[in-house]
């Protein structure tokens, strides 16, 4: 496999040359509790020095201009975080574990201990703040969240929920939801224990579920314009399914265990694992044929 840098926050673009700038993205290192930049070009990139320290969670906007972090019991917005003079703004005082979800410059923070969510509209201006609302009707441990305007899709241990300010309802009971991807008004859901992918049409209104594909132990999803990509932990592979016919159109065997398929900004790349001291990070490139690259260790010079 070839070396490739990890891109975790990128401006929307379709050309690889536009993605390979001097600082193409940022990655949160949960073990070190740091948000770090990727420096350099294809084949010569390295992981730079930390830009946000002592963070329990941190995430960069898709265009890489803003970062949000949970530090010392506060939620902080960091403007110019990759500059000589970053500025910090405390958005909320809330200790405990948190999950972040971006939609443009809107961002949601889901506080797991208090079971509530706060959404900031155009967080850079920090003036349009929706009221925090309660998630007590959401049953089970919250695993993942997806922000769609004023709606929040929440995946728990055994169900999928839709939450807005003042309203929470269960969309679908599931065995073991492992990933959710949105395409317009529809959701694709990976149910790992049931070995299936579900298509939930018009999820915000009628919410009609149908079977989309059978995949052994699916752990991640990514949508392109024409196909749904699925990572399978059992078969150690990536499969592509046509969105219209539902037919499998391509498959790629892997020599490592995929644990997720996390889209990296608005681009055709996805992170397939978390990495460790004994295993590099792996990235899927689906621009043309399916290809996987590993992310070598590096440091600032």
C-alpha contacts under 8 A as a table, 3 or more apart, distances in Angstrom:
res1	aa1	res2	aa2	distance
1	X	292	X	7.10
1	X	293	X	5.67
1	X	294	X	6.74
2	X	43	X	7.89
2	X	293	X	5.31
2	X	294	X	6.51
3	X	42	X	7.94
3	X	43	X	5.57
3	X	293	X	5.79
3	X	294	X	5.30
3	X	295	X	5.80
3	X	296	X	6.36
4	X	42	X	5.98
4	X	43	X	5.54
4	X	44	X	7.94
4	X	45	X	7.35
4	X	283	X	7.81
4	X	293	X	5.66
4	X	294	X	5.81
4	X	295	X	5.17
4	X	296	X	7.21
5	X	38	X	6.95
5	X	41	X	7.91
5	X	42	X	6.63
5	X	43	X	7.22
5	X	44	X	7.95
5	X	45	X	5.60
5	X	46	X	6.90
5	X	294	X	7.68
5	X	295	X	5.19
5	X	296	X	7.21
6	X	25	X	7.30
6	X	26	X	7.98
6	X	27	X	7.63
6	X	38	X	6.88
6	X	271	X	7.79
6	X	281	X	7.77
6	X	283	X	6.91
6	X	295	X	6.11
7	X	10	X	6.90
7	X	24	X	5.98
7	X	25	X	4.57
7	X	26	X	6.38
7	X	27	X	7.39
7	X	38	X	7.05
7	X	264	X	5.93
7	X	265	X	7.54
7	X	269	X	7.85
8	X	25	X	4.99
8	X	26	X	4.97
8	X	27	X	5.40
8	X	60	X	7.81
8	X	62	X	7.83
8	X	264	X	4.60
8	X	265	X	5.98
9	X	24	X	7.38
9	X	25	X	4.64
9	X	26	X	5.67
9	X	27	X	7.80
9	X	60	X	6.05
9	X	61	X	6.22
9	X	62	X	4.57
9	X	63	X	5.97
9	X	64	X	5.16
9	X	264	X	6.00
9	X	265	X	4.68
9	X	266	X	7.95
10	X	19	X	7.08
10	X	24	X	6.40
10	X	25	X	5.78
10	X	62	X	5.16
10	X	63	X	4.77
10	X	64	X	5.74
10	X	264	X	7.25
10	X	265	X	4.83
10	X	266	X	6.34
10	X	267	X	7.37
11	X	19	X	7.79
11	X	62	X	5.99
11	X	63	X	3.92
11	X	64	X	6.79
11	X	265	X	6.92
11	X	266	X	6.45
12	X	62	X	7.67
12	X	63	X	6.93
12	X	265	X	7.24
12	X	266	X	4.72
12	X	267	X	6.37
13	X	16	X	7.93
13	X	18	X	6.77
13	X	19	X	7.17
13	X	266	X	6.98
13	X	267	X	6.48
14	X	18	X	7.76
14	X	267	X	6.77
15	X	18	X	5.45
15	X	19	X	6.83
16	X	19	X	5.03
16	X	20	X	6.49
17	X	20	X	5.44
17	X	21	X	7.74
18	X	21	X	6.73
19	X	24	X	6.08
20	X	23	X	7.67
20	X	24	X	5.67
20	X	40	X	7.58
20	X	41	X	5.35
20	X	42	X	6.36
21	X	24	X	5.19
21	X	40	X	6.86
21	X	41	X	6.28
22	X	39	X	5.52
22	X	40	X	4.62
22	X	41	X	6.18
23	X	37	X	6.62
23	X	38	X	5.54
23	X	39	X	4.68
23	X	40	X	6.19
24	X	37	X	7.90
24	X	38	X	6.16
24	X	39	X	6.89
24	X	40	X	7.63
25	X	37	X	5.90
25	X	38	X	5.47
25	X	39	X	7.99
25	X	64	X	6.65
26	X	35	X	6.68
26	X	36	X	5.48
26	X	37	X	4.30
26	X	38	X	5.79
26	X	60	X	6.88
26	X	64	X	7.49
27	X	35	X	5.66
27	X	36	X	5.40
27	X	37	X	6.38
27	X	38	X	7.55
27	X	59	X	7.76
28	X	33	X	7.23
28	X	34	X	5.75
28	X	35	X	4.33
28	X	36	X	6.26
28	X	57	X	7.61
28	X	58	X	6.18
28	X	59	X	6.73
29	X	32	X	5.50
29	X	33	X	5.55
29	X	34	X	5.25
29	X	35	X	6.19
29	X	36	X	7.36
30	X	33	X	4.71
30	X	34	X	6.78
30	X	56	X	7.34
30	X	57	X	7.22
32	X	54	X	7.93
33	X	53	X	6.37
33	X	54	X	5.33
33	X	55	X	4.90
33	X	56	X	5.97
33	X	57	X	7.20
34	X	50	X	5.75
34	X	51	X	7.20
34	X	52	X	5.48
34	X	53	X	4.80
34	X	54	X	6.27
34	X	55	X	5.98
34	X	58	X	7.66
35	X	50	X	5.65
35	X	51	X	5.75
35	X	52	X	5.00
35	X	53	X	6.85
35	X	55	X	7.87
35	X	58	X	6.43
35	X	59	X	7.51
36	X	47	X	6.81
36	X	48	X	5.94
36	X	49	X	5.98
36	X	50	X	4.42
36	X	51	X	5.60
36	X	52	X	7.16
37	X	47	X	6.04
37	X	48	X	5.10
37	X	49	X	6.96
37	X	50	X	7.05
37	X	51	X	7.28
37	X	82	X	7.93
38	X	45	X	6.62
38	X	46	X	5.78
38	X	47	X	4.77
38	X	48	X	5.71
39	X	45	X	5.30
39	X	46	X	5.38
39	X	47	X	6.19
39	X	48	X	5.99
39	X	300	X	7.76
40	X	44	X	5.88
40	X	45	X	4.11
40	X	46	X	6.53
41	X	44	X	5.39
41	X	45	X	5.27
42	X	45	X	6.20
45	X	298	X	7.46
46	X	296	X	7.34
46	X	297	X	6.50
46	X	298	X	4.14
46	X	299	X	5.51
46	X	300	X	6.99
47	X	297	X	6.72
47	X	298	X	4.90
47	X	299	X	5.04
47	X	300	X	6.73
48	X	298	X	7.35
48	X	299	X	5.20
48	X	300	X	4.67
49	X	299	X	6.85
49	X	300	X	5.96
50	X	53	X	6.45
51	X	81	X	6.41
51	X	82	X	6.47
52	X	55	X	6.96
52	X	69	X	7.97
52	X	81	X	7.55
54	X	71	X	6.32
54	X	72	X	7.93
55	X	58	X	6.29
55	X	69	X	6.19
55	X	70	X	5.58
55	X	71	X	4.84
55	X	72	X	7.74
56	X	69	X	7.46
56	X	70	X	5.50
56	X	71	X	6.10
56	X	97	X	7.30
57	X	69	X	5.59
57	X	70	X	5.28
57	X	71	X	7.68
57	X	97	X	7.84
57	X	98	X	6.91
57	X	99	X	7.48
58	X	67	X	7.01
58	X	68	X	5.58
58	X	69	X	4.08
58	X	70	X	6.36
58	X	100	X	7.82
59	X	67	X	5.60
59	X	68	X	5.51
59	X	69	X	6.51
59	X	100	X	7.01
60	X	63	X	7.94
60	X	64	X	5.73
60	X	65	X	7.39
60	X	66	X	5.69
60	X	67	X	4.21
60	X	68	X	6.44
61	X	64	X	5.15
61	X	65	X	6.42
61	X	66	X	5.46
61	X	67	X	6.16
61	X	102	X	6.42
61	X	104	X	6.97
61	X	105	X	6.76
62	X	65	X	7.99
62	X	102	X	7.66
62	X	104	X	6.85
62	X	264	X	7.92
62	X	265	X	4.71
62	X	266	X	6.51
63	X	66	X	7.86
63	X	104	X	7.96
63	X	265	X	7.28
64	X	67	X	7.57
65	X	79	X	6.97
65	X	80	X	6.67
65	X	81	X	7.81
66	X	77	X	7.23
66	X	78	X	6.04
66	X	79	X	5.29
66	X	80	X	6.84
66	X	81	X	7.00
66	X	124	X	7.52
67	X	77	X	5.91
67	X	78	X	5.14
67	X	79	X	6.77
67	X	81	X	6.90
68	X	75	X	7.05
68	X	76	X	5.62
68	X	77	X	4.62
68	X	78	X	6.11
69	X	75	X	5.71
69	X	76	X	5.27
69	X	77	X	6.66
69	X	78	X	7.87
70	X	73	X	6.64
70	X	74	X	5.65
70	X	75	X	4.66
70	X	76	X	6.35
70	X	98	X	7.38
71	X	74	X	5.36
71	X	75	X	6.48
71	X	76	X	7.21
72	X	95	X	7.22
73	X	93	X	6.00
73	X	94	X	5.27
73	X	95	X	3.87
73	X	96	X	6.86
74	X	90	X	6.67
74	X	91	X	7.50
74	X	92	X	5.77
74	X	93	X	4.42
74	X	94	X	5.46
74	X	95	X	6.46
75	X	90	X	5.89
75	X	91	X	5.49
75	X	92	X	5.16
75	X	93	X	6.28
75	X	94	X	6.87
76	X	88	X	6.38
76	X	89	X	5.55
76	X	90	X	4.52
76	X	91	X	5.66
76	X	92	X	7.40
77	X	88	X	5.68
77	X	89	X	5.15
77	X	90	X	6.36
77	X	91	X	6.71
77	X	123	X	7.98
77	X	124	X	7.98
78	X	81	X	5.56
78	X	86	X	6.60
78	X	87	X	5.69
78	X	88	X	4.64
78	X	89	X	6.54
79	X	86	X	5.74
79	X	87	X	5.27
79	X	88	X	6.46
79	X	124	X	7.66
80	X	83	X	5.35
80	X	85	X	6.90
80	X	86	X	4.61
80	X	87	X	6.51
81	X	85	X	7.66
81	X	86	X	4.76
81	X	87	X	7.21
82	X	86	X	7.05
83	X	86	X	5.86
90	X	93	X	7.65
91	X	126	X	7.96
94	X	111	X	7.70
96	X	111	X	7.03
96	X	112	X	7.18
96	X	113	X	6.23
97	X	111	X	6.19
97	X	112	X	5.70
97	X	113	X	6.75
98	X	109	X	6.36
98	X	110	X	5.42
98	X	111	X	4.65
98	X	112	X	5.81
99	X	109	X	5.72
99	X	110	X	5.13
99	X	111	X	6.80
99	X	112	X	7.66
99	X	144	X	7.50
99	X	145	X	7.39
100	X	107	X	6.93
100	X	108	X	5.62
100	X	109	X	4.77
100	X	110	X	6.49
100	X	145	X	7.67
101	X	107	X	5.63
101	X	108	X	5.17
101	X	109	X	6.76
101	X	145	X	6.39
101	X	146	X	5.94
101	X	147	X	5.81
102	X	105	X	6.77
102	X	106	X	5.83
102	X	107	X	4.43
102	X	108	X	6.49
102	X	146	X	7.89
102	X	147	X	6.38
103	X	106	X	5.13
103	X	107	X	6.18
103	X	147	X	6.06
103	X	148	X	6.74
103	X	149	X	7.28
104	X	107	X	7.79
105	X	121	X	7.03
105	X	122	X	4.95
105	X	123	X	5.89
105	X	124	X	6.91
106	X	119	X	7.21
106	X	120	X	5.66
106	X	121	X	4.57
106	X	122	X	4.95
106	X	123	X	5.79
107	X	119	X	5.74
107	X	120	X	5.48
107	X	121	X	6.83
107	X	122	X	7.87
107	X	123	X	6.83
107	X	147	X	7.59
108	X	117	X	6.81
108	X	118	X	5.66
108	X	119	X	4.24
108	X	120	X	6.39
108	X	147	X	6.90
109	X	117	X	5.63
109	X	118	X	5.33
109	X	119	X	6.41
110	X	115	X	7.29
110	X	116	X	6.01
110	X	117	X	4.38
110	X	118	X	6.60
111	X	114	X	5.82
111	X	115	X	5.68
111	X	116	X	5.50
111	X	117	X	6.04
112	X	115	X	5.07
112	X	116	X	7.15
112	X	142	X	7.17
115	X	134	X	6.30
115	X	135	X	5.02
115	X	136	X	5.85
116	X	132	X	6.69
116	X	133	X	5.62
116	X	134	X	4.47
116	X	135	X	5.03
116	X	136	X	7.48
117	X	132	X	5.49
117	X	133	X	5.60
117	X	134	X	6.60
117	X	135	X	7.13
118	X	130	X	6.98
118	X	131	X	6.62
118	X	132	X	4.43
118	X	133	X	6.78
119	X	129	X	6.48
119	X	130	X	5.66
119	X	131	X	7.40
119	X	132	X	6.99
120	X	123	X	5.25
120	X	126	X	7.03
120	X	128	X	6.35
120	X	129	X	4.61
120	X	130	X	6.11
121	X	126	X	7.42
121	X	127	X	7.78
121	X	128	X	5.16
121	X	129	X	5.75
121	X	130	X	7.17
122	X	125	X	5.81
122	X	126	X	6.54
122	X	127	X	7.73
122	X	128	X	6.67
123	X	126	X	4.52
123	X	127	X	7.36
123	X	128	X	7.43
123	X	129	X	7.96
125	X	128	X	7.48
126	X	129	X	6.96
131	X	165	X	7.48
132	X	165	X	7.62
133	X	164	X	7.84
133	X	165	X	5.61
133	X	166	X	6.61
134	X	137	X	7.94
134	X	166	X	7.64
135	X	138	X	5.45
135	X	163	X	7.72
135	X	168	X	7.28
136	X	139	X	7.40
137	X	168	X	6.66
137	X	169	X	7.86
138	X	156	X	7.94
138	X	161	X	7.03
138	X	168	X	7.42
138	X	170	X	7.86
139	X	156	X	7.26
140	X	156	X	5.60
140	X	157	X	5.69
140	X	158	X	7.09
141	X	156	X	5.36
141	X	157	X	5.82
142	X	145	X	7.92
142	X	154	X	6.92
142	X	155	X	6.03
142	X	156	X	4.40
142	X	157	X	6.91
143	X	154	X	7.64
143	X	155	X	5.64
143	X	156	X	5.24
143	X	157	X	6.96
144	X	154	X	5.99
144	X	155	X	5.22
144	X	156	X	7.14
144	X	179	X	7.72
145	X	152	X	6.71
145	X	153	X	5.57
145	X	154	X	4.65
145	X	155	X	6.32
146	X	152	X	5.73
146	X	153	X	5.01
146	X	154	X	6.62
146	X	180	X	7.88
147	X	150	X	7.44
147	X	151	X	6.15
147	X	152	X	4.79
147	X	153	X	6.48
148	X	151	X	5.13
148	X	152	X	6.09
148	X	153	X	7.67
149	X	152	X	7.86
150	X	164	X	6.28
150	X	165	X	7.88
151	X	162	X	6.80
151	X	163	X	5.87
151	X	164	X	5.08
152	X	162	X	5.78
152	X	163	X	5.12
152	X	164	X	6.38
153	X	160	X	7.16
153	X	161	X	5.77
153	X	162	X	4.78
153	X	163	X	6.46
154	X	160	X	5.77
154	X	161	X	5.04
154	X	162	X	6.31
154	X	163	X	7.50
155	X	158	X	7.83
155	X	159	X	6.16
155	X	160	X	4.72
155	X	161	X	6.48
155	X	177	X	6.66
155	X	180	X	7.78
156	X	159	X	5.44
156	X	160	X	6.34
156	X	177	X	7.14
157	X	175	X	7.67
157	X	176	X	5.89
157	X	177	X	6.61
158	X	173	X	6.07
158	X	174	X	4.90
158	X	175	X	5.38
158	X	176	X	5.62
158	X	177	X	6.68
159	X	170	X	7.02
159	X	171	X	7.50
159	X	172	X	5.65
159	X	173	X	4.34
159	X	174	X	4.88
159	X	175	X	7.55
159	X	176	X	7.91
159	X	177	X	7.16
160	X	170	X	5.96
160	X	171	X	5.45
160	X	172	X	5.24
160	X	173	X	6.48
160	X	174	X	7.24
160	X	177	X	7.89
161	X	168	X	6.95
161	X	169	X	5.65
161	X	170	X	4.32
161	X	171	X	5.18
161	X	172	X	7.18
162	X	168	X	5.78
162	X	169	X	5.53
162	X	170	X	6.37
162	X	171	X	6.51
162	X	204	X	7.47
163	X	166	X	7.91
163	X	167	X	5.77
163	X	168	X	4.32
163	X	169	X	6.56
164	X	167	X	5.20
164	X	168	X	6.35
170	X	173	X	7.55
171	X	203	X	7.39
171	X	207	X	6.76
174	X	177	X	6.20
174	X	191	X	6.62
175	X	191	X	6.31
175	X	192	X	7.44
175	X	193	X	5.75
175	X	194	X	6.26
176	X	191	X	5.20
176	X	192	X	5.42
176	X	193	X	5.30
176	X	194	X	7.35
177	X	180	X	7.87
177	X	189	X	6.86
177	X	190	X	5.68
177	X	191	X	4.42
177	X	192	X	6.12
177	X	193	X	7.94
178	X	189	X	7.67
178	X	190	X	5.56
178	X	191	X	5.98
178	X	192	X	6.02
178	X	218	X	7.21
178	X	219	X	5.38
178	X	220	X	6.75
179	X	189	X	5.87
179	X	190	X	5.16
179	X	191	X	7.63
179	X	219	X	6.35
179	X	220	X	5.30
179	X	221	X	6.15
179	X	260	X	7.88
180	X	187	X	6.77
180	X	188	X	5.67
180	X	189	X	4.62
180	X	190	X	6.44
180	X	220	X	7.91
180	X	221	X	6.79
181	X	187	X	5.71
181	X	188	X	5.17
181	X	189	X	6.65
181	X	221	X	6.32
181	X	222	X	6.56
181	X	223	X	6.96
182	X	185	X	7.33
182	X	186	X	5.88
182	X	187	X	4.54
182	X	188	X	6.31
182	X	223	X	7.88
183	X	186	X	5.24
183	X	187	X	6.16
183	X	188	X	7.84
183	X	223	X	7.50
184	X	187	X	7.99
185	X	201	X	6.69
185	X	202	X	4.93
185	X	203	X	6.27
185	X	204	X	7.21
186	X	199	X	7.06
186	X	200	X	5.62
186	X	201	X	4.55
186	X	202	X	5.26
186	X	203	X	5.80
187	X	199	X	5.86
187	X	200	X	5.04
187	X	201	X	6.56
187	X	202	X	7.99
187	X	203	X	6.70
188	X	197	X	6.74
188	X	198	X	5.65
188	X	199	X	4.72
188	X	200	X	6.27
188	X	221	X	7.98
189	X	197	X	5.61
189	X	198	X	5.10
189	X	199	X	6.54
189	X	200	X	7.67
190	X	195	X	7.97
190	X	196	X	6.26
190	X	197	X	4.70
190	X	198	X	6.53
190	X	218	X	5.88
190	X	219	X	6.84
190	X	220	X	7.05
190	X	221	X	7.26
191	X	194	X	5.50
191	X	195	X	6.12
191	X	196	X	5.54
191	X	197	X	6.17
191	X	198	X	7.55
191	X	217	X	7.63
191	X	218	X	6.75
192	X	195	X	5.21
192	X	196	X	6.83
192	X	216	X	7.35
192	X	217	X	4.47
192	X	218	X	5.04
192	X	219	X	6.46
193	X	217	X	6.42
194	X	217	X	7.64
195	X	214	X	5.88
195	X	215	X	5.15
195	X	216	X	4.63
195	X	217	X	5.14
195	X	218	X	6.50
196	X	211	X	7.45
196	X	212	X	7.58
196	X	213	X	5.82
196	X	214	X	4.36
196	X	215	X	5.29
196	X	216	X	7.12
196	X	217	X	7.78
196	X	218	X	7.21
197	X	211	X	6.44
197	X	212	X	5.43
197	X	213	X	5.10
197	X	214	X	6.17
197	X	215	X	6.98
197	X	218	X	7.78
198	X	209	X	6.68
198	X	210	X	5.86
198	X	211	X	4.84
198	X	212	X	5.24
198	X	213	X	7.18
199	X	209	X	5.71
199	X	210	X	5.35
199	X	211	X	6.11
199	X	212	X	5.65
200	X	203	X	5.83
200	X	207	X	5.89
200	X	208	X	5.49
200	X	209	X	4.35
200	X	210	X	6.47
201	X	206	X	7.65
201	X	207	X	5.52
201	X	208	X	5.13
201	X	209	X	6.25
202	X	205	X	5.62
202	X	206	X	5.80
202	X	207	X	5.09
202	X	208	X	6.77
203	X	206	X	6.35
203	X	207	X	4.04
203	X	208	X	7.08
204	X	207	X	6.36
212	X	246	X	6.41
213	X	241	X	8.00
213	X	246	X	6.91
215	X	218	X	5.91
215	X	230	X	7.91
215	X	232	X	6.75
216	X	232	X	6.02
216	X	233	X	7.35
216	X	234	X	5.79
216	X	235	X	6.86
217	X	232	X	5.48
217	X	233	X	5.54
217	X	234	X	5.53
218	X	230	X	6.54
218	X	231	X	5.64
218	X	232	X	4.42
218	X	233	X	6.23
218	X	234	X	7.87
219	X	230	X	7.52
219	X	231	X	5.66
219	X	232	X	5.89
219	X	233	X	6.36
219	X	258	X	7.42
219	X	259	X	5.83
219	X	260	X	5.15
219	X	261	X	7.13
220	X	230	X	5.71
220	X	231	X	5.04
220	X	232	X	7.47
220	X	259	X	7.28
220	X	260	X	4.49
220	X	261	X	4.22
220	X	262	X	7.05
220	X	272	X	7.96
221	X	228	X	6.97
221	X	229	X	5.57
221	X	230	X	4.79
221	X	231	X	6.54
221	X	260	X	7.76
221	X	261	X	5.59
221	X	262	X	7.50
222	X	228	X	5.95
222	X	229	X	5.06
222	X	230	X	6.75
222	X	261	X	6.60
222	X	262	X	7.35
222	X	263	X	6.54
222	X	270	X	7.51
223	X	226	X	7.82
223	X	227	X	6.19
223	X	228	X	4.74
223	X	229	X	6.18
224	X	227	X	5.39
224	X	228	X	6.37
224	X	229	X	7.81
224	X	268	X	7.35
226	X	242	X	6.08
226	X	243	X	5.73
226	X	244	X	7.91
227	X	240	X	6.00
227	X	241	X	5.21
227	X	242	X	4.50
227	X	243	X	5.08
228	X	240	X	5.62
228	X	241	X	5.13
228	X	242	X	6.53
228	X	243	X	6.36
229	X	238	X	6.69
229	X	239	X	5.66
229	X	240	X	4.55
229	X	241	X	6.46
230	X	238	X	5.57
230	X	239	X	5.25
230	X	240	X	6.48
230	X	261	X	7.75
231	X	236	X	7.44
231	X	237	X	5.96
231	X	238	X	4.64
231	X	239	X	6.63
231	X	258	X	6.64
231	X	259	X	7.95
231	X	260	X	6.98
231	X	261	X	6.55
231	X	272	X	7.94
232	X	235	X	5.66
232	X	236	X	5.47
232	X	237	X	5.42
232	X	238	X	6.35
232	X	239	X	7.89
232	X	258	X	6.96
233	X	236	X	5.00
233	X	237	X	7.23
233	X	257	X	6.00
233	X	258	X	5.61
233	X	259	X	6.63
235	X	253	X	7.93
236	X	253	X	6.19
236	X	254	X	5.35
236	X	255	X	7.13
236	X	256	X	6.77
236	X	257	X	5.73
236	X	258	X	6.49
237	X	251	X	6.86
237	X	252	X	5.43
237	X	253	X	4.39
237	X	254	X	5.26
237	X	258	X	7.87
238	X	251	X	5.56
238	X	252	X	5.05
238	X	253	X	6.57
238	X	254	X	7.59
239	X	248	X	6.85
239	X	249	X	7.69
239	X	250	X	5.82
239	X	251	X	4.40
239	X	252	X	6.51
240	X	248	X	5.64
240	X	249	X	5.56
240	X	250	X	5.07
240	X	251	X	6.24
241	X	246	X	5.47
241	X	247	X	5.35
241	X	248	X	4.35
241	X	249	X	5.66
241	X	250	X	7.41
242	X	245	X	5.61
242	X	246	X	4.85
242	X	247	X	5.43
242	X	248	X	6.44
242	X	249	X	6.49
243	X	246	X	5.48
248	X	251	X	7.78
251	X	290	X	7.85
252	X	290	X	6.68
252	X	291	X	7.83
254	X	257	X	7.39
257	X	273	X	7.72
258	X	261	X	7.77
258	X	272	X	5.30
258	X	273	X	5.51
259	X	272	X	6.13
259	X	273	X	5.08
259	X	274	X	7.52
260	X	271	X	7.05
260	X	272	X	5.02
260	X	273	X	5.75
261	X	270	X	5.57
261	X	271	X	5.38
261	X	272	X	4.77
261	X	273	X	7.46
262	X	270	X	5.05
262	X	271	X	4.99
262	X	272	X	6.72
263	X	266	X	7.58
263	X	267	X	7.55
263	X	268	X	7.49
263	X	269	X	6.05
263	X	270	X	4.31
263	X	271	X	6.48
264	X	267	X	6.57
264	X	268	X	7.73
264	X	269	X	5.69
264	X	270	X	5.36
264	X	271	X	6.81
265	X	269	X	7.95
268	X	285	X	6.00
268	X	286	X	5.53
268	X	287	X	5.78
269	X	283	X	6.55
269	X	284	X	5.43
269	X	285	X	4.77
269	X	286	X	6.46
270	X	283	X	5.50
270	X	284	X	5.08
270	X	285	X	6.88
271	X	274	X	7.84
271	X	281	X	7.44
271	X	282	X	6.09
271	X	283	X	4.68
271	X	284	X	6.43
272	X	281	X	7.42
272	X	282	X	5.55
272	X	283	X	5.82
272	X	284	X	6.87
273	X	281	X	6.07
273	X	282	X	6.23
274	X	281	X	6.25
275	X	278	X	7.78
275	X	279	X	5.34
275	X	280	X	5.02
275	X	281	X	4.57
275	X	282	X	7.69
276	X	279	X	4.99
276	X	280	X	6.37
276	X	281	X	7.74
277	X	280	X	7.47
280	X	294	X	6.22
280	X	295	X	5.88
280	X	296	X	6.45
280	X	297	X	7.61
281	X	294	X	5.67
281	X	295	X	5.09
281	X	296	X	7.59
282	X	292	X	6.65
282	X	293	X	5.69
282	X	294	X	4.41
282	X	295	X	5.99
283	X	292	X	5.52
283	X	293	X	5.31
283	X	294	X	6.19
283	X	295	X	7.38
284	X	290	X	7.08
284	X	291	X	5.81
284	X	292	X	4.51
284	X	293	X	6.58
285	X	288	X	7.87
285	X	290	X	6.06
285	X	291	X	5.23
285	X	292	X	6.09
285	X	293	X	7.74
286	X	289	X	6.13
286	X	290	X	4.85
286	X	291	X	6.52
287	X	290	X	7.37
